[in-house]
Structures are given as C-alpha cells and as structure tokens.
Amino acid sequence: MDDILNKLSHCIEFGKTDRASPWPPDMKDQDGAHELALKALELGHSPDLILESLVAGMEVVGRKFSENKIFVPQMLMSAKAMKAAMEHLKPAFESGRAKRKGIFVIGTVQGDLHDIGKNIVAMYIEGNGYEVVDLGVDVKPEQFLAEIEKRPECVVGLSALLTTTMINMKRTVALIREKHPNQVICVGGAPVTEKFCRDINADFYSPDPQGAVTFLNKLAS
C-alpha cells in the first residue's frame, strides 16, 4: 500500500474526516479522508484498492472497540471519515466498475427511534464493500419484507435499543420467516443478546460492527 493509501487508512482509524476537522490534534490542517480519497482516484488508484485501505483502517477501529480501547464517540468519528471517503467511491460501485460483496438491508425496528448504533453498523459494513440499504428508524415489518422482495439475495439487519421494542424485533423475524424461511437475519442493539437471537430464530448476533462484518464476509466467501 503506497503512501496516500496508508494516510487514508490512518485517517479512518483516527477519525480525520477532512482538512477542516479539528480531530485528531496532531493532524490539524492536514488532508483528511475526503481529500485523500479524491486524490487517490485522481492518481489512478482503483476504487477496489482504495476500499481496501478504508477497510484496513476500520478493521483496526473494530479491534480497538472490541478490546475497549476506544468507545462510541471514536467509532462515530471513524464512521464519519469512512462516509466522506465512500462518497467518492460510490459512482464506481454504482456503475459496476467496482464490485460489491453483497447487499445488507438494515433498519431500527418499529417503535424504536434510536439510530446511532444502526448508523455505525451501516457505515462500517458499507465501508467493507457491501451495498447498504438503510431503511431508517421505526421500520415496520412490511417494509423489511418489501426490500427482501426487491433484493432476494440480501442479508437483513434488525436493530433495537429499547427492551420495549425487542418484541417488535421478534415479530419482524417471525413475519420474515413466514414468507422467506431461509432469509439470513442479523440482530443487534444494546439490550439484545446471543440468547435472544436464538430465541427469536434469527441467524446472527454481534455486540459490535466487526463481528457483523466477519459474519458477512464468511457468507460472501
């Protein structure tokens, strides 16, 4: 990986979105993920190679988060930097010049308006080479079913942050299973556990985004 790609990976790891970003202090007035991704494209680096450098940075972020070396605010900054870089790569993915690994449909279940965790997971998964369809918050089961009908090859991710809305996660899984018994369903959120995942007949649970990416990569391989 050459110098500009190494710098891009570093920006993702430490949440340097663009030149104007004040964080981290030791990178003040330096180019961030936004500028470096654009420069990398202008220098002729392929979108796939640039994506590899983004993934490398996010893998470090995911590992640090799993080891409690960083916390949600740092994850959010890295996700923001990732999003800034991905904006330059999206045209290549949409045109087919760069290949997506798969499609991930994600949303916060009906009755729940929390989106920070969902947004982190969505950006993290997109940054690892997947097309992400983000349905937002307060998503009815029927909305998930509609997306599955349009994208039968997708993996579905359900998020809930409230114990009171976990029942809607269970209901959503049940309705999906009724129509699409083999649909791959991932669940997550602060109150969700591995046991709850098994109890509601979902396929996968992870307490952090890195686990979700690892699971998706195994499916895609």
N, C-alpha and C positions, 0 to 999 in steps of 0.2 A: 504494500500500500504506500503510495507516494505521499509527499509532504502535505499537500492540500487535503487529501482524504484522511490522513492522520489528524489534521487540525479539525476537520469536520467531525470526526468521531469524538475528539476531545470536547468539542462544543456541545455535543449531545450529552456526553457524560456529565458535564458540569452546568448544563442549562444556559448556555450562551446563545440566545435567540438571534440577535443581530448586533450590529455595531453600536447601536444606542443602548443596548441592555447594560444596566449597571452591575449585573452579576455574571460571573464571579469578579471580584475587585481586581484580581491580577490580570484580567483580560480587558480592562477598561480601554475603550476606543479601538479595540481590535475587531476585525470581521467576525461575525457570528455564523450560525448555521445557514441563515438566509443568504448572506453574501457568498459564503464558501460553496454552497450547493450550486448556485448560479455560475460561479467561476469555474467549478469543476466541469459543468456541462459545456461551457464556452471553450475549455481546454480540450474537449473531445472525449472526456471520460464517459463511458456508457452509463445509462441510468441504473443498470443492474449493479455495476461496480460501485457507484455512489451509494446505492441502497445497502450494499454490504458494509460500507463504512458506518452508515447510520445504525445498522443492526449491531455492529460491534460495540458502538457506544451504549446502546440500550441494553445490551447483554450485561455490561458492567453495571449499569444502573440497577437492573433487575437483581443481580447478585448482591449488590450492596444493600438493597432494600430487604432482601430475604435474610441478610445477616444483621439487620437492624443498624447498619452503618449510616444509612440515610433514611429520611422519613417522607411523608406525603408531600410537603412543600417542595422538596428537591425533586421528587418524581414529577410533580406538576411542571416545574421549570424545564426538566428534560423533555417532557412530552410536548411542551410549547415549542422548544427548539426543534424537535423532530417534525412537528407540524409545519414549521416555517420552511424547513428543507424539503419536505414532501410536496409542498405546493409547486415546486419547480419540476418535480418528477412525475406528477400526475398526468400531464399531457402525454408523456411517453407510455405510461401504463394504459391510458385510455385509447391510445392509437394502436396498441398491440406491440409496439417496439420493445417494450419490457414486459416480461411475463409475471403475472400474479400467481401466487402459490395456491390460492383458493379464495372463497368468499365467506365472510363472517358477518352474520346479522346479529346486532346487539341492541338491547333496549332495557330500560328500567321498567319493571312490571307495573301493571295497573294499580293506581292508588298511591304510588311512590314517586315523589318529585325530585329525589336526590340524583345527582348526575356526576359528581366529581370522580368517584371510583370508576363509573362506567366510562367516562371520558378518558381517563388514564389508560384503561384497558384497551379502548378503541384505538387510541393513537399509538399505543405500544404495538398492537397487533398489525395495524396498518404499516407502521414503520418496519415491520418484519416481513413485508412483502405480500400482504393479503389485501384484497379489496374488502373494505369495511362498509357495511350499510348500517348507519346509526339511526334507529327509529326514535330516539329521544327518551323522554320520561313518560310515566303514566300510560304505558303501552298496553292496549287491550290484547287478549289472546288472539283475537281475529286478525289483528294487524300482523302478528308474527306468522300466522297461517297464510296470509296473503303473500308475504315475502317468500315463504317456502314454496308456494305455488309458482311464483315467478322465477325462483332460483333453487330448484330442487337439489342442487349439488352443495348448497350452503351448509355451514355449521351455525347453530343458533346459540347465542349467549344471553342469559337472563340475569339481571341484577336486581337486588333488593337491599335496602339499608335499614328497613324497619321490620321488627318482628311481626307487626300487624299486617304487613304486606307479603310476608312469606307464604301465606295461604293462597295469594294470587299467583305466586310463582308455582306452587303445587298445582293449581287449577290450570295454568298455562301449559305446563308439562303434560298434564293429563289430556288436554284437548289436542295438543300436537300429536301425542302418541295414538290417540283415537284415529286421526286422519293419516298420520305418517309414522307408523310403528318403528321404522328404522332411522328416523331422524336423529342426528347427533346433537345433543343438547348439553351445553355447559352452564353452570350456575356459579354465582359469586355474590359477595357483599358481606358487610360486617357481621350480621347475625347468622350467616349461612355456614354450615359445617359439612364435613365429609359424610357424616351420618345422615344429615338431612338430604343431601344429594342422593344417597342410596334410597332413602325412604320414599322420595317422590319420583324415583325411577328416571333420574337424569343420568347422564353419562360421565360427567367430569366436574370436579370442583377444585379450585385452587385459591389459596388466600392471597396470591399475588399475580401480577401480569406475566411474569416469566414462566410460571407453571402453565398458564394457558397457551403461551407461545410454544413451549416444549410439546404440549399435547397436540396442538395443531400441526406442528412440524412432523410429528410421528404419523399423523393421518395422511399428510401430503407426500410422505416419502414412499 
